Amino acid sequence: MAQFTIEIADEDVNRVLNAMAKNYNRPDTVVDDNGVEVDNPETVAQFANRIVRQFLAENVKAYEVKEAKRVAAEQANANANPDIRDPFLP
């Protein structure tokens, strides 16, 4: 599988990860299977990585749906003029 990587300056990593965590509402705690509130086991870095992958996947889907609609509309438009005649008119 191909890899897509980015580089973030060492001094900016925490800023970027914390901003993503806050902007995308990462909870500090979660409720476990026993109903007990615990520290979120997904690290901020794991959360940010998941959000970036989700962002990319959603953008690919949105583009492909938009493109499929465009192609379907072009095809429908090309076939939009059926041959309909009045047999009593020359």
N, C-alpha and C positions, 0 to 999 in steps of 0.2 A: 504494500500500500504506500502511496506517495505521502510525503510529509510536507506540511506548510508551517513554517516557523517564523517567528518575529523576535526581534531583540528589543529589550527595554533596558535603558541605562540602569545600572545597579542602584543609583540613588533615587530612581523613580519607581522601582518595582512596588514598594509598599504603597505609594500613592496610587498607582494604577489599580492594584488589587483591591485596596480599600475603597476606592471610588466605585469600582464595579460592584463590590459587595453592597455598598450603600445604595447605589443607583438601581440595582436589581433586587433589592430587599432580601438579602441573605439573612436569615434569622441566626442570632447567636446561640439560641437554644432550640431544641426540638423535643417532641414527646416520643419516647421510645415505645416499643411494642408492649411494654408493661404499663403504659400510661404515666411514666415518670419523665419529668422534664430533665433533660441532660444537655451538656454542651453539644453543639452541632458537630457531628463526626466528620462532616465534609469540610475540609480546610478551605480557607479563603482562596488559595491558589486553585484547588480542585473546582470550587464553585465558579471562579472566573473562567477556567478552561471549559467547563461545561456550558457556560453562557455563550462564550465565543463560538463553540461548535454548534450550539443551537441557533445562534444568529446566522452563521454561514448556511446551515441546512435550510432555515426558513427563507433565506434570500434565494437560494437555488430553486426551491419549490415555487416561490412567488414568480420568479422569472420564467420558469418552465410553464407554469399555468398561464401566465400572460401571453407567452409566445404561442402556446397551443390554441388559446382563444383567438389570437390574431390570425393564425393559419386557418382555423376553422371558419372564421368570418370571411376571409378571402375566398375560400373554397365555396362557401354558401353563396356569396355575392356573385361569383362567376357562374353559378348555376341558378341564379335567381329569376331568370326570364324564361319561364316555360312557354312552349309553343301552344298557344290557345287561340283557336280560330272560330269564327262564326261560319258555319257551312252554307249559310244563305247569302253571304256577301262574297263578291268576286275577289 
